[in-house]
Amino acid sequence: MNIIALMEHVVIIGNGISGITTARHIRKNSNKKITVISGETEHFFSRTALMYIYMGHMKFEHTKPYEDWFWKKNRIDLIKGFVKNIDTQKNALEFNDGNIIKYDKLILAVGSKPNKFGWPGQDLKAVQGLYSYQDLESMEKYSSTTKRAVIVGGGLIGVEMAEMFLSRGIEVTFLVREDRFWGGVLPKKEGELISRHIKKHHVDLRFETELQEIIGDENGRAKSIITKSGEVIECQFVGLTAGVSPNIDFIKESNIETNRGILVNKFLETNVPNIYALGDCAEFHKHPTGRKNLEQVWYTGRMMGETLAQTICDNKTPYKPGMWFNSAKFFDIEYQTYGSVFSELKENEAEFYWEHKKGEICLHLVYDKSSNALLGINTFGIRMRHEVCERWINGKKDMNHIMEHLKDANFDPEFYKQYENQIVDQYNQENRTSLKSKKRDWKRIFAKN
């Protein structure tokens, strides 16, 4: 067995946004020895750009935010390999090839893997999710011999995969368990808007349809699926995009406490001293802001990395993510969400919903019934300024204020169409008010929170 002798140092398993952000900020604040381990790729890349490589819009090297020399210059050592065992008594990591390294502090940023729910045939060839670079390579491998792909699960990754296949002229059937697209996240009207848009792109979108079994051919490759209603759909590729789970199988044999993910406190500490977890694989015992204990989003992974680096550098800092936000793109429609907008209104909530007559642009505001204070925002096809939305929600601004200053939040380029007057007119009609959308207040827009 080959022993790699290293000085006491910080070891990070995972080179995604969480692990790399942690590494960069530790280097900014200290001279600690840093090693980053990844079995996926040698260098950090933008995972959200995988689809653009497949579609020919980018090359892989364009997805790397830093030049390859960056890591050596900043004294961040990179190891390409898979860790199979963590010995928390000896502070040691054992690799698949038998090599061992020691650590002083260990950071687990091991990400997610696509969900599988025990479907017969789920491990056949050309059956996969879209999360890793290896997933992209596999899609590329099978695409030339794929006429139809079936995608299972209505979420963001499923839409990306559908757009990828359509760019190659491959027909797509999309199976969604709910009665609308992304029904567990989007309210009904937004779900219907996105559903129409997906169908407009010639996707065979089927609601309330579940996968029963995947059938393989004589070579062990998917050749068809069977739905729970008994329908057989011929295909040569099955995309499993029904969410993701923390990638923690190799950790479960250790004494690091896990549930669905690696359990952490507000400082991102596990139950084992000097071992931390963050990003997609981390599950809070109790989330610091009361949100879901698992948050598998690019933005929160970056925030956790910045926070944990402070603690590693002897400035113990709790994770305080602030207001919830996210963004995505559904084919041609950009989506933003801020604050709290659930798929169903809560008892104390009311809403205002405006949709353009073309059916591809909307604004959804959720507010408190008693105080009229804004709680959350969904937008489709309208870009809004993060800092303005945050000020409105954190400042508990009432709906009349929001309507009067709606233009302050608009982030669309100068020559894009503006819809604030139409939105305020509808609000006035519904609420018997006579508000007017004021001109942009640039001092207000750029004021500090």
C-alpha positions as CSV (number, residue, x, y, z in Angstrom):
1,M,0.0,0.0,0.0
2,N,1.4,3.4,-1.0
3,I,1.3,6.1,1.7
4,I,1.2,9.7,0.5
5,A,2.7,11.6,3.3
6,L,1.4,15.1,3.6
7,M,1.7,17.8,6.3
8,E,-1.3,18.8,8.3
9,H,-3.7,20.4,6.0
10,V,-7.3,20.9,4.9
11,V,-8.6,18.3,2.5
12,I,-11.8,18.9,0.5
13,I,-13.6,16.0,-1.2
14,G,-15.4,17.4,-4.2
15,N,-14.5,20.1,-6.7
16,G,-17.9,21.6,-7.4
17,I,-19.0,25.1,-6.6
18,S,-19.1,24.4,-2.8
19,G,-15.7,22.8,-2.5
20,I,-13.9,25.2,-4.8
21,T,-15.5,28.3,-3.2
22,T,-14.3,27.0,0.2
23,A,-10.8,26.3,-1.1
24,R,-10.5,29.8,-2.7
25,H,-11.6,31.6,0.4
26,I,-9.4,29.6,2.7
27,R,-6.5,30.6,0.4
28,K,-7.5,34.2,0.5
29,N,-7.5,34.2,4.3
30,S,-4.6,31.8,5.2
31,N,-1.5,29.9,4.2
32,K,-3.0,26.5,5.1
33,K,-2.1,23.6,2.9
34,I,-5.2,22.8,0.7
35,T,-5.9,19.6,-1.2
36,V,-9.0,19.1,-3.4
37,I,-10.0,15.6,-4.4
38,S,-12.4,14.8,-7.3
39,G,-13.0,11.6,-9.3
40,E,-15.1,13.5,-11.8
41,T,-12.7,15.9,-13.5
42,E,-9.2,17.2,-12.9
43,H,-10.3,20.9,-12.8
44,F,-13.4,22.7,-11.6
45,F,-16.0,23.5,-14.3
46,S,-19.4,25.1,-14.4
47,R,-21.8,22.2,-14.0
48,T,-24.7,24.4,-15.2
49,A,-23.0,24.6,-18.6
50,L,-23.1,20.9,-19.4
51,M,-26.1,21.3,-21.7
52,Y,-24.3,24.0,-23.7
53,I,-21.3,21.7,-24.4
54,Y,-23.7,19.1,-25.8
55,M,-25.6,21.6,-27.9
56,G,-22.3,23.0,-29.4
57,H,-22.6,26.4,-27.9
58,M,-19.4,25.9,-25.8
59,K,-16.4,23.7,-25.5
60,F,-15.5,22.1,-22.2
61,E,-12.5,24.4,-21.7
62,H,-14.9,27.3,-21.9
63,T,-16.8,26.1,-18.8
64,K,-13.7,26.3,-16.6
65,P,-13.8,29.7,-14.7
66,Y,-10.1,29.5,-14.0
67,E,-7.1,28.7,-16.1
68,D,-5.4,25.4,-15.4
69,W,-2.4,27.2,-13.9
70,F,-4.6,29.0,-11.4
71,W,-4.4,26.1,-8.9
72,K,-0.7,25.7,-8.8
73,K,-0.2,29.5,-8.5
74,N,-2.6,29.6,-5.6
75,R,-1.1,26.5,-3.9
76,I,-4.2,24.4,-4.1
77,D,-3.2,20.8,-4.8
78,L,-5.5,18.7,-7.0
79,I,-5.9,14.9,-6.8
80,K,-8.1,13.0,-9.3
81,G,-9.4,9.9,-7.7
82,F,-12.2,8.4,-5.7
83,V,-12.2,8.1,-1.9
84,K,-13.7,4.8,-0.7
85,N,-13.2,5.0,3.1
86,I,-12.8,7.7,5.7
87,D,-11.0,6.7,8.9
88,T,-12.0,9.3,11.4
89,Q,-9.8,7.8,14.2
90,K,-6.6,8.1,12.1
91,N,-7.7,11.2,10.2
92,A,-7.0,9.3,7.0
93,L,-8.7,8.8,3.6
94,E,-8.3,5.6,1.6
95,F,-8.6,5.8,-2.2
96,N,-10.0,3.1,-4.5
97,D,-6.4,2.4,-5.7
98,G,-5.2,1.9,-2.1
99,N,-3.4,5.2,-1.6
100,I,-3.9,7.0,1.7
101,I,-3.6,10.6,2.7
102,K,-3.9,12.2,6.1
103,Y,-5.9,15.3,6.9
104,D,-6.1,17.9,9.6
105,K,-9.5,19.2,8.7
106,L,-11.8,17.4,6.3
107,I,-14.5,19.1,4.2
108,L,-17.1,16.9,2.4
109,A,-18.5,18.6,-0.7
110,V,-19.5,15.4,-2.5
111,G,-22.6,16.7,-4.2
112,S,-25.6,14.7,-5.4
113,K,-26.6,11.8,-7.6
114,P,-29.8,11.3,-9.6
115,N,-32.7,9.6,-7.8
116,K,-33.5,6.0,-8.6
117,F,-36.7,4.5,-7.1
118,G,-36.1,0.8,-7.7
119,W,-37.5,0.7,-11.3
120,P,-36.8,-2.6,-13.0
121,G,-34.2,-1.8,-15.7
122,Q,-33.0,1.4,-14.1
123,D,-29.3,0.2,-14.4
124,L,-29.5,-0.7,-18.1
125,K,-27.2,1.1,-20.6
126,A,-28.5,4.5,-21.8
127,V,-30.5,5.0,-18.6
128,Q,-29.1,7.9,-16.5
129,G,-29.5,11.4,-15.1
130,L,-27.6,14.5,-16.0
131,Y,-25.4,15.7,-13.2
132,S,-21.7,14.8,-13.9
133,Y,-19.3,15.2,-16.7
134,Q,-19.5,11.4,-17.1
135,D,-23.2,11.8,-17.6
136,L,-22.6,14.2,-20.5
137,E,-20.1,11.8,-22.0
138,S,-22.6,9.0,-21.8
139,M,-25.4,11.1,-23.4
140,E,-22.9,11.9,-26.2
141,K,-22.1,8.2,-26.7
142,Y,-25.7,7.1,-27.1
143,S,-27.2,10.1,-29.0
144,S,-26.2,9.1,-32.5
145,T,-28.2,5.9,-32.2
146,T,-31.2,7.4,-30.3
147,K,-34.4,8.3,-32.2
148,R,-36.6,8.9,-29.1
149,A,-35.7,9.6,-25.5
150,V,-38.1,9.2,-22.6
151,I,-37.4,11.6,-19.7
152,V,-38.9,10.7,-16.3
153,G,-39.6,13.5,-13.7
154,G,-40.7,17.1,-14.2
155,G,-38.0,19.4,-13.0
156,L,-35.2,21.7,-14.2
157,I,-32.8,19.0,-15.2
158,G,-35.5,17.3,-17.2
159,V,-36.1,20.4,-19.2
160,E,-32.4,20.8,-19.9
161,M,-32.2,17.2,-21.1
162,A,-35.2,17.7,-23.4
163,E,-33.7,20.8,-24.9
164,M,-30.4,19.0,-25.5
165,F,-32.0,16.1,-27.3
166,L,-34.2,18.3,-29.4
167,S,-31.1,20.2,-30.6
168,R,-30.0,16.9,-32.2
169,G,-33.4,16.2,-33.8
170,I,-34.2,13.5,-31.2
171,E,-37.8,13.1,-30.3
172,V,-38.7,13.5,-26.6
173,T,-41.4,12.0,-24.5
174,F,-41.6,13.6,-21.0
175,L,-43.4,11.7,-18.1
176,V,-44.6,13.9,-15.2
177,R,-46.2,12.3,-12.2
178,E,-48.1,15.5,-11.2
179,D,-51.0,17.2,-13.0
180,R,-48.7,20.0,-14.2
181,F,-45.1,20.7,-14.7
182,W,-42.9,20.9,-11.6
183,G,-46.1,20.6,-9.5
184,G,-44.3,20.3,-6.2
185,V,-42.6,23.7,-6.6
186,L,-44.6,25.9,-9.0
187,P,-48.1,27.2,-8.4
188,K,-50.8,26.0,-10.8
189,K,-50.8,29.0,-13.2
190,E,-47.0,29.1,-13.5
191,G,-47.0,25.3,-14.0
192,E,-49.6,25.6,-16.8
193,L,-47.6,28.4,-18.4
194,I,-44.4,26.4,-18.6
195,S,-46.3,23.3,-19.7
196,R,-47.7,25.2,-22.7
197,H,-44.2,26.4,-23.5
198,I,-42.7,22.9,-23.3
199,K,-45.4,21.5,-25.6
200,K,-44.8,24.4,-28.0
201,H,-41.3,23.0,-28.5
202,H,-42.8,19.7,-29.7
203,V,-42.1,17.8,-26.5
204,D,-44.6,14.9,-26.0
205,L,-45.4,16.0,-22.4
206,R,-47.6,13.6,-20.5
207,F,-49.0,14.4,-17.1
208,E,-50.1,12.0,-14.3
209,T,-48.0,9.4,-16.0
210,E,-45.5,7.2,-14.1
211,L,-42.7,4.9,-15.1
212,Q,-43.3,1.2,-14.3
213,E,-40.4,-0.6,-16.0
214,I,-37.5,-0.1,-18.4
215,I,-37.1,-2.9,-20.9
216,G,-33.6,-3.8,-22.3
217,D,-32.5,-5.3,-25.6
218,E,-30.1,-8.2,-26.1
219,N,-27.1,-5.9,-25.5
220,G,-28.4,-4.6,-22.2
221,R,-29.4,-1.2,-23.5
222,A,-32.8,0.4,-23.0
223,K,-35.2,-0.3,-25.9
224,S,-38.6,0.8,-24.4
225,I,-40.4,1.7,-21.2
226,I,-43.7,0.6,-19.7
227,T,-45.9,3.1,-17.9
228,K,-48.1,2.2,-14.9
229,S,-51.1,2.3,-17.2
230,G,-49.5,-0.4,-19.3
231,E,-48.5,1.7,-22.3
232,V,-45.3,0.7,-24.1
233,I,-43.2,3.5,-25.5
234,E,-40.2,2.6,-27.7
235,C,-37.0,4.6,-26.9
236,Q,-33.3,4.2,-27.0
237,F,-32.5,6.4,-24.0
238,V,-34.2,7.0,-20.6
239,G,-33.4,10.2,-18.7
240,L,-33.9,9.9,-14.9
241,T,-34.5,13.4,-13.7
242,A,-36.9,12.9,-10.7
243,G,-34.7,14.9,-8.4
244,V,-31.3,14.2,-6.8
245,S,-30.1,12.7,-3.5
246,P,-26.9,13.4,-1.5
247,N,-24.0,11.4,-2.8
248,I,-23.0,9.8,0.5
249,D,-23.0,6.0,0.0
250,F,-19.2,5.8,0.8
251,I,-19.7,7.8,4.0
252,K,-22.4,5.6,5.6
253,E,-19.8,3.0,6.8
254,S,-18.0,5.7,8.8
255,N,-19.2,7.2,12.2
256,I,-20.2,10.5,10.5
257,E,-23.8,11.0,11.2
258,T,-26.2,10.9,8.2
259,N,-29.9,11.0,7.4
260,R,-30.8,11.8,3.8
261,G,-27.6,13.8,3.8
262,I,-24.6,14.5,6.1
263,L,-26.0,16.1,9.2
264,V,-24.5,19.4,10.1
265,N,-25.2,22.3,12.5
266,K,-25.3,26.0,11.6
267,F,-21.5,26.1,11.4
268,L,-21.6,23.2,8.9
269,E,-19.9,21.0,11.5
270,T,-20.7,17.2,11.5
271,N,-20.8,15.2,14.7
272,V,-17.0,14.3,14.2
273,P,-14.6,17.1,15.2
274,N,-12.8,18.8,12.3
275,I,-15.1,17.2,9.7
276,Y,-17.5,19.5,7.9
277,A,-20.0,19.2,5.1
278,L,-21.6,21.6,2.7
279,G,-23.5,22.0,-0.6
280,D,-25.8,19.3,-2.0
281,C,-24.7,16.6,0.4
282,A,-25.2,18.6,3.6
283,E,-28.4,18.3,5.7
284,F,-29.1,20.7,8.6
285,H,-30.4,19.3,11.8
286,K,-32.5,22.5,11.8
287,H,-32.1,25.0,9.0
288,P,-30.9,28.4,10.3
289,T,-33.8,30.3,8.6
290,G,-36.4,27.6,8.8
291,R,-36.2,26.5,5.2
292,K,-35.8,22.9,4.0
293,N,-32.9,21.2,5.7
294,L,-31.5,20.1,2.3
295,E,-30.8,22.9,-0.1
296,Q,-29.4,21.6,-3.4
297,V,-28.9,24.8,-5.3
298,W,-25.8,26.4,-6.8
299,Y,-26.2,29.7,-5.0
300,T,-26.5,28.2,-1.5
301,G,-23.5,26.0,-2.2
302,R,-21.4,29.0,-3.0
303,M,-22.7,30.8,0.2
304,M,-21.9,27.8,2.3
305,G,-18.3,27.7,0.9
306,E,-17.7,31.4,1.7
307,T,-19.1,30.9,5.3
308,L,-17.2,27.6,6.0
309,A,-13.9,29.1,4.9
310,Q,-14.2,31.7,7.7
311,T,-14.6,29.0,10.3
312,I,-11.7,27.0,8.9
313,C,-9.6,30.1,9.2
314,D,-10.4,30.5,12.9
315,N,-13.2,33.0,12.5
316,K,-16.1,30.8,13.5
317,T,-19.1,31.9,11.4
318,P,-22.7,30.6,11.3
319,Y,-24.4,30.1,8.0
320,K,-26.8,32.9,7.3
321,P,-28.2,32.6,3.8
322,G,-30.6,35.4,3.9
323,M,-33.6,35.5,1.5
324,W,-34.3,32.5,-0.6
325,F,-33.7,33.0,-4.3
326,N,-33.2,31.0,-7.4
327,S,-33.2,31.3,-11.2
328,A,-33.4,29.0,-14.2
329,K,-34.4,28.9,-17.9
330,F,-37.2,26.8,-19.4
331,F,-36.2,26.8,-23.2
332,D,-36.8,30.5,-24.1
333,I,-38.4,31.6,-20.8
334,E,-36.2,32.9,-17.9
335,Y,-37.5,32.2,-14.4
336,Q,-36.7,34.0,-11.1
337,T,-38.0,33.4,-7.6
338,Y,-37.4,35.4,-4.4
339,G,-38.7,34.8,-0.9
340,S,-41.5,32.4,-0.3
341,V,-43.8,31.3,-3.2
342,F,-45.1,27.8,-2.6
343,S,-47.1,25.6,-4.9
344,E,-50.2,26.2,-2.7
345,L,-51.1,29.3,-0.8
346,K,-50.8,29.1,3.0
347,E,-53.6,30.2,5.3
348,N,-52.2,33.6,6.0
349,E,-51.3,34.3,2.3
350,A,-52.9,36.1,-0.6
351,E,-51.7,36.6,-4.1
352,F,-51.6,38.9,-7.1
353,Y,-51.0,37.2,-10.5
354,W,-50.5,39.0,-13.8
355,E,-50.0,37.2,-17.1
356,H,-49.3,38.7,-20.6
357,K,-51.9,37.8,-23.2
358,K,-49.2,35.8,-25.1
359,G,-49.1,33.4,-22.2
360,E,-45.3,33.3,-21.7
361,I,-44.7,36.2,-19.4
362,C,-46.0,36.6,-15.9
363,L,-45.5,38.1,-12.4
364,H,-46.8,36.4,-9.3
365,L,-46.6,38.2,-5.9
366,V,-47.5,36.5,-2.7
367,Y,-48.2,38.7,0.4
368,D,-49.5,38.5,3.9
369,K,-53.2,38.9,4.2
370,S,-53.2,40.9,7.4
371,S,-50.3,43.3,6.8
372,N,-50.2,43.3,3.0
373,A,-46.4,42.8,3.3
374,L,-44.7,41.1,0.3
375,L,-43.6,37.6,1.0
376,G,-42.4,36.3,-2.3
377,I,-42.0,36.9,-6.0
378,N,-42.1,34.6,-9.1
379,T,-41.3,36.0,-12.5
380,F,-41.3,34.4,-15.9
381,G,-40.0,36.3,-18.9
382,I,-39.3,39.5,-16.8
383,R,-35.9,40.1,-15.2
384,M,-35.9,41.7,-11.8
385,R,-33.1,43.3,-9.7
386,H,-32.1,41.0,-6.9
387,E,-31.2,43.8,-4.5
388,V,-34.5,45.6,-5.0
389,C,-36.6,42.4,-4.4
390,E,-34.5,41.6,-1.3
391,R,-35.1,45.1,0.0
392,W,-38.9,44.8,-0.5
393,I,-39.2,41.4,1.1
394,N,-36.8,41.9,4.0
395,G,-38.2,45.4,4.6
396,K,-41.8,44.0,4.6
397,K,-42.9,46.6,2.0
398,D,-46.7,46.5,1.4
399,M,-48.2,45.8,-2.0
400,N,-49.1,49.4,-2.7
401,H,-45.5,50.4,-2.3
402,I,-44.4,47.5,-4.6
403,M,-46.8,48.6,-7.3
404,E,-45.8,52.2,-7.2
405,H,-42.1,51.3,-7.4
406,L,-42.3,48.3,-9.7
407,K,-40.1,49.9,-12.3
408,D,-37.3,50.1,-9.8
409,A,-36.9,46.3,-10.0
410,N,-36.9,45.9,-13.7
411,F,-33.6,44.6,-14.9
412,D,-34.4,44.1,-18.6
413,P,-32.2,45.9,-21.2
414,E,-33.3,49.4,-22.3
415,F,-35.1,48.3,-25.5
416,Y,-37.0,45.4,-24.0
417,K,-40.8,45.8,-23.6
418,Q,-41.9,47.1,-20.2
419,Y,-45.1,45.8,-18.6
420,E,-45.3,47.7,-15.4
421,N,-48.2,49.9,-16.5
422,Q,-50.3,46.9,-17.5
423,I,-49.5,45.2,-14.2
424,V,-50.5,48.2,-12.1
425,D,-53.7,48.7,-14.1
426,Q,-54.8,45.1,-13.3
427,Y,-53.8,45.5,-9.7
428,N,-56.0,48.7,-9.5
429,Q,-58.9,46.9,-11.0
430,E,-58.7,44.0,-8.6
431,N,-58.1,46.1,-5.5
432,R,-60.1,49.3,-6.3
433,T,-57.1,51.5,-6.0
434,S,-55.7,54.2,-8.3
435,L,-52.0,53.7,-8.0
436,K,-49.5,54.7,-10.7
437,S,-46.2,53.1,-11.5
438,K,-43.6,55.8,-10.8
439,K,-40.4,56.5,-12.7
440,R,-37.3,54.7,-11.8
441,D,-35.7,56.0,-8.6
442,W,-32.0,55.3,-9.2
443,K,-31.0,56.3,-5.7
444,R,-33.5,53.9,-4.3
445,I,-32.4,51.2,-6.7
446,F,-28.7,51.3,-5.7
447,A,-29.3,52.2,-2.1
448,K,-27.6,49.9,0.4
449,N,-29.9,47.5,2.3
